[in-house]
């Protein structure tokens, strides 16, 4: 949940406001089930294979070096897109929280957030691992607080049932928001002595995150309607008092920051574990590249999240589906999770992912 609940929570309300709440509910339900299935497939791959790897490393073991490099490109593009989204929204939140006191532009605050994240990743994610549960619990409390206070401000006129022109728009952002594949290897390690609990941990983490997001989004759209902003809280501040918004900004930053570190660490491990680079060089490649992308001016959060979601949820999903067939043919050890999958299911999901990616690319370029 700490990995899943992040920047997506604050970007989907704007998407839902312009596409309608029926597409929101439909996509949230269907894609939560699809992501849970992908998480379980990845868990089976991890549990069936000896050694520590990330997705490119697993592809190399079962399909050779060419597939490894293709998967590297897709994985890094996905990770960089996610971290770029965290820098964009995290910078906005930190600016809204501290600029009234200290002044300064958004770039300064985005840089501060990035540098703090890079330092933590350099010294190891274990520095904050113990606080992940507490931060997530407080975030859930804030979601509940905002939702409860927002009930009195909801206006049914703020809801649009369906905007057919934007019917496919929620696909990428919601796929991005519910994605937690980066956390799966860590979940498998943490529950190495209780492997029978991995499946339920993944299901609870995926579905509970999706349910909390759906409640939060429905309340936000009902409160702000057409005034919903791409980062959510700017529009919400026009309705609520400053106290609740400041609390929300603090814990929104915590949610973004913990997810950002998880993705940065996962990206570092791709370079470190799977490509055997020096761990400091791996750290620099993982952390600094998305920040440079931010500096050159790519800051449209809606497009970044949409395209990243289609790639991370889609193409990497195709890779996981392809891998699971290979793993079932020649697994290296017995897995506590055994997923049922046939060629028809695999082809159908792969087709869905590819079509979603084509739409998101077209939508970004149009």
Beta strands, then each sheet from edge to edge (+ up, - down):
end
